[in-house]
Amino acid sequence: MEQKREWRLLSTRNVLGGVLVAGIAAGLYLGDLFKGFGFGNSLGLGTGGKSNSSQESKQGKEEGSTKTVVQSKTTITPEPTRKPAKKQNNHQVVKVVIADRSYFVRSTDGDQATDLAELVELVNSATGDDDGIRVRIYRKPTSRTSTELALRDALLEAGVKEEQTIWVINPIDE
């Protein structure tokens, strides 16, 4: 003779199943909420709002060499003795650092702030190394996806092939 089991709403199995589903849902929600968890250091999908940080940095360069331009948490102080990055291109490979919404050209003298148009000109004039690499792009943990995508799109539009570009996967702390 078969015994019929009575269905109970608050049985241990039902409660544990509900807690498991709620935990997975909370984990997915919190994973999207906080930056830095998971494999998020790639150029995946994502867009940001347009910024006027390049306009602010242009104004800072035009108004004087001692002006300090503050963008969120980044402070840039142009130095009067340095030449613009595009005039001193003796690079085979251009090293670019992206920090927040700004671009910097890395050289032996240090990182020099530049805007997107100058950076594309500099990469176009680079000769490349033996493997054909013309630009190596480093990112700081504060780099914005929208800034990275803008650089990628500008380089592709200028005729720089993806095979000539290396995106360094791990963010730099320097």
Summary of the structure (lengths in Angstrom):
residues: 174
radius of gyration: 24.3
end to end distance: 75.2
largest distance: 96.4
contacts: 408
relative contact order: 0.14
helix: 36%
strand: 18%
